Amino acid sequence: MKIREITEELEYQLLSPYATKSRETRGRDKKEEKCDIRTEFQRDRDRIIHSKAFRRLSHKTQVFISPEGDHYRTRLTHTLEVAQIAKTIARALRLNEDLTEAIALGHDLGHTPFGHSGEEVLNRLLKDGFRHSEQSIRVVEVLENDGKGLNLTWEVKDGICNHSTAGNPQTLEGQVVQISDKIAYINHDIDDAIRGKVLKPEDLPKDLIAILGDKHSKRIDTMVKDVINNSLGKPRVSMSKEIYEATYSLRDFLFKKVYIGSKAKKDEEKAKRVVEQLFYYFYDNIDKMPQEFIKLTEIYGKERAVADYIAGMTDKYALLKYKEIFLPSPWFEQNIF
């Protein structure tokens, strides 16, 4: 018996009846020979970790644009925090940890440079709009692996596509990631905002802190335990009414005090201008893009291909391209003498 088959059999013995079993996956768009050792969801997790899009997350903004300091979150550290929270919940609920981890690690692969600022620009410029969750699917289906995609399972793609608030994941593992994403960013964005002197600990609403906790670790502990206790043995993953309302009130507080108009967003308009001007430039100069994206224009049109190119950029690369295209080079770079 192969190791994969032993693992698949153990899932039926150990996991909840509501867990997604590897053997019951709806499969991949292109059929493949199964691995002797890894389950299908383990293979998906590994493919995501080894993808170029995953590596680029380390140089993409979470909230603070070009923060001065080594301890602010990036899109990659956010992804890892989501994965850790999600795995803790999945293990407690006896759900499929491999599927949960794969969804969590892939959920933000389609994020633009400069976080939601870049996303807002592309959403405005594209006639069909732009959502990072949909772009994440485009990354794993079209853009990765030299245009072949990662050929992930249906369950992983469903979780990635539906991780945002408006999504409706079809597996409990996808629901775990959806709620873990909120738990992670609400808490680490408070942490970063305090570190960046956008907030003081005493600014946090006292009524919410009394319910959720007065420290970063306490709030995560409260939220995670509540999800587990409220979801154990049930066909749905959710928070209790009290913790849900407190959590989303804290999220509303962050929108008012951090996400909109705060010092954390002081360079947001500049970042938006960078993305917008890069978009217009490459739309008018398709030949200046890498060959792989030029080929995409023939299949998906100029607009979408340019968006693919820009969305894949890190913050640093976007600024470098902007400098190359729009700023005059110093004389010593022009070899005048």
Secondary structure, DSSP 8 states (H G I E B T S, - for coil): --HHHHHHHHHHHHS-TTS--GGG---BSS-----SSS-HHHHHHHHHHTSHHHHHGGGSBSSSSS-SSSSS-BHHHHHHHHHHHHHHHHHHTT--HHHHHHHHHHTTTT--TTHHHHHHHHHHHSTT---HHHHHHHIIIIITTTTT----BHHHHHHHHT-STT---SSHHHHHHHHHHHHHHHHHHHHHHHHTTS--GGGS-HHHHHHH-SSHHHHHHHHHHHHHHHHTTSSS----HHHHHHHHHHHHHHIIIIITTSGGGTTHHHHHHHHHHHHHHHHH-GGGS-HHHHHHHHHH-HHHHHHHHHHT--HHHHHHHHHHHHS---GGGTT--
